[in-house]
Amino acid sequence: MASLLAAAGVSALAGTAEAASTLGAAAAEKGRYFGTAVAANHLGESPYVSTLDTEFNSVTPENEMKWDALESTRNSFNFGAADQIVNHARSRGMAVRGHTLVWHSQLPGWVGGLGAADLRSAMNNHINQVMGHYKGKIHSWDVVNEAFQDGSSGARRSSPFQDKLGNGFIEEAFRTARAADPAAKLCYNDYNTDGVNAKSTAVYNMVKDFKARGVPIDCVGFQSHFNSASPVPGDFRANLQRFADLGVDVQITELDIEGSGTSQATSYTNAVNACLAVSRCTGITVWGVTDKYSWRASGTPLLFDGNYNKKPAYNAVLTALGGSGSGGGGGSAACTVSYSRTDEWSDRFNGKVTVTAGSSAISTWTTTVTVTSPQKISSTWNGSPTWDSSGNVMTMKPNGNGSLAAGASTSFGFTVMKNGNASAPTVGSCTAS
Ligand code: G3I
């Protein structure tokens, strides 16, 4: 396991209590990495960066290594934003997953316009140039992404690569990738393949065929985007295990689970446990640091809320990884807050803050709401406010609604007089006891 981590660029961490109080450190003690998708344009935001640097030890560029970002014009490569992420990660000892070389989406128009022979050479050139640029810096590459159709057909998805080069494009991409960076793990990555189903079985059969014929493949990525319509499957572990039994590593590559409170936390526990139960499951990546920048932000699918507070799901993941838990045991009272604008008129708007208890029951909570002068809060409900001397910072405590069961929520509201400024207030972090 130590060698796997070393290969992933994750430094081995001593088994101290401190080391296991973050996701990355707790995962490292289990011989795995814990990563997140990162967007280069948030690297200037200090709570984003401090959460990233504290909690995670692997990163995946969310969009910056896709074909449209790197080679929007043929054979003219722009590595700027991707380099920013790779440099940030490597200077802090984090591993980097490469995402993704050959994918039907975020593909510049010129690629689709090529004839077969030209397309083949453009695909191989793209793999060679990109993997060459990052040679030795990427622990695993998603060489081919989402090449299979959803549903029961088990067929390949239509794409310029599939339609012009046929099934063989996947094999060709992997052979080119192996030669371009022999040290990188080469993964096939897809979604809706997390449980045993027709699509995952089609991928399974491809991997089995590749292994039988010596086509280079080292790992399979399971994106793991879940919500109520597509929950964490009961046979997630069994599915990961059947792939591992083919002789490949498996990785959870884009984990996010829509929801909130204890039910979201339980789903995260189940997903993490599925990986931990499979010795060849080498790491987990969540698809973003904070709910506010998620590709499906309205589903609040991640481990940190929009104010970078740890959610119950965070505590659940840390606990599943064997970490020391929030607050270091006994007093694990915690809460999170979220804000929404519920009404608006020309001169004022109403705001609502929802307070949600963490994975333990709480008896009281406190948070702050800061407005921008000359805005003024003119009334409040469902809370007991106090004010700082400027009148801009309101500290809110409960008014009969302090006692919350684990994962339960309450809310308070207020009216902001705009006085010419309609911007949203800043809601501070939530503390509980
Ligand atoms: O950067 C531009 C911005 O300049 C422009 O104003 C704005 C208006 O449309 O678009 C911005 O680009 C968006 C980009 O995300 C960055 O935010 C694209 O439109 C948008 O399509 C793109 O979405 C990404 C999506 O892949 C594209 O398919 C998501 O961020 C990214 O999370 C998502 O990630 C995928 C994985 O790569 C593969 N698996 C599924 C996963 C979720 O869809």
Residues whose N, C-alpha, C, O or C-beta is under 5 A from the ligand:
A	BS01	G3I	E62 S105 W295
